[in-house]
Amino acid sequence: ADTDAVVASLVVEDVREFNSYFEVDILLETGRTHQIRAQLSHVGCPLVGETLYCRGALARSDGPTRLGLHAYSLRFAEGSPGAKECS
């Protein structure tokens, strides 16, 4: 067992298919570096344009080359370290 392991948790709330790609709504329960990219690739669902965590058969060369990771809403818990009001 890896004694340096840290918890990284996310919830996939909604999945929609568009032309052989999927759009998902994700709720991050923790905020680890590259968490979404790493976890989705690990379960066989890499992001569009993913090159760091996606290798071999899962890598797609037939689509966009930009990383397909976008936020439509950001919320921070009150009192979070470094949290500022966003507009």
Buried (B, 14 or more C-beta within 10 A) or exposed (E): EEEEEEEBEBEBEEEEEEEEEEEBEBEBEEEBEEBBBBBBBEEEBBBBBBEEBBEEEEEBEEEEEEEBBEEEEEEEEEEEEEEEEEE
